[in-house]
Amino acid sequence: MKKSTFCSLAVALFGLACVVGGAIGYLKANSLPSLLVGCGGGFVLLFCARKIKHGSRYAALIALFLTTAIGLRFLVSFIETHKLVPHLPMMGLALLAFFGAVQAAKLRKKARA
């Protein structure tokens, strides 16, 4: 498996989890922020994953920003509530996507040099 495929897969997996989580959060708690950030950010991550697979460094940087922001949001929420689900799985996926986005940004930088 090529590194770019792994990177895009990691970002896509987190994006899909965000979309599903945002929809569930909206349906269970009627939370509009869950819908906007979860689904909106998730769809952007899915789009970035597709672009990362084709070698876009900008998509990797956008994915890096989003995974950091969403992952930190789950970390803060976990510290406040001490609930394992959904915080720990989402933080784990965010970490995986973060490293995938970092690797994708490095791959593109090396390809240009």
C-alpha positions in Angstrom: 0.0 0.0 0.0 1.4 3.4 -1.0 1.9 6.0 1.7 -0.5 8.4 0.0 -3.2 5.7 0.1 -2.7 5.2 3.8 -2.7 8.9 4.5 -5.9 9.5 2.6 -7.5 6.4 4.2 -6.7 7.7 7.7 -8.2 11.1 7.0 -11.3 9.6 5.2 -11.9 7.3 8.2 -11.9 10.2 10.6 -14.1 12.2 8.3 -16.6 9.5 8.1 -16.6 9.1 11.9 -17.2 12.9 12.2 -20.2 12.8 9.7 -21.8 9.9 11.5 -21.1 11.3 15.0 -22.4 14.8 14.0 -25.6 13.2 12.7 -26.0 11.1 15.9 -25.3 14.1 18.1 -27.9 16.1 16.3 -30.6 13.4 16.5 -30.0 12.5 20.1 -29.4 15.9 21.7 -30.8 18.2 19.0 -27.3 19.8 18.9 -26.9 22.1 15.9 -23.1 22.5 16.6 -22.7 18.7 16.4 -24.4 18.8 13.0 -22.4 21.7 11.7 -19.0 20.8 12.9 -19.4 17.0 12.7 -21.0 16.8 9.2 -19.4 20.0 7.8 -16.0 19.1 9.0 -16.4 15.5 8.1 -17.4 16.2 4.6 -14.4 18.6 4.2 -12.2 15.8 5.6 -13.6 13.4 3.1 -12.9 15.8 0.3 -9.4 16.4 1.6 -8.8 12.6 1.7 -9.7 12.4 -2.0 -7.3 15.3 -2.8 -4.5 13.8 -0.6 -4.7 10.6 -2.6 -4.0 12.7 -5.7 -1.0 14.5 -4.1 -2.5 17.8 -2.8 -0.4 19.4 -0.1 -3.1 22.0 0.6 -5.6 19.3 1.3 -3.2 17.7 3.7 -2.7 21.1 5.5 -6.5 21.6 5.8 -6.9 18.1 7.1 -4.1 18.7 9.6 -5.9 21.8 10.9 -9.3 20.2 11.1 -8.1 17.0 12.8 -6.2 19.1 15.4 -9.2 21.3 16.1 -11.7 18.5 16.3 -9.3 16.2 18.3 -8.6 19.0 20.8 -12.4 19.6 21.2 -12.8 16.0 22.1 -9.9 16.1 24.5 -11.3 19.1 26.4 -14.7 17.5 26.5 -13.2 14.2 27.9 -11.3 16.1 30.6 -14.6 17.8 31.6 -16.9 14.8 31.6 -14.5 11.7 31.9 -16.8 9.8 29.5 -14.9 7.3 27.5 -17.4 7.1 24.6 -17.3 8.9 22.2 -14.3 10.9 23.3 -11.5 8.3 23.3 -12.4 6.6 20.0 -12.7 10.0 18.3 -9.4 11.2 19.8 -7.7 8.0 18.6 -9.1 8.5 15.1 -8.1 12.1 15.2 -4.5 11.1 16.1 -4.4 8.6 13.3 -5.7 11.2 10.8 -3.3 13.8 12.2 -0.3 11.6 11.5 -1.7 10.7 8.1 -2.1 14.4 7.2 1.5 15.1 8.4 2.8 12.3 6.3 0.8 13.5 3.3 2.2 17.0 3.7 5.8 15.6 3.9 5.3 13.3 0.9 4.2 16.2 -1.3 7.1 18.4 -0.1 9.6 15.6 -0.9 8.1 15.2 -4.4 8.6 18.8 -5.2 12.3 18.9 -4.1 
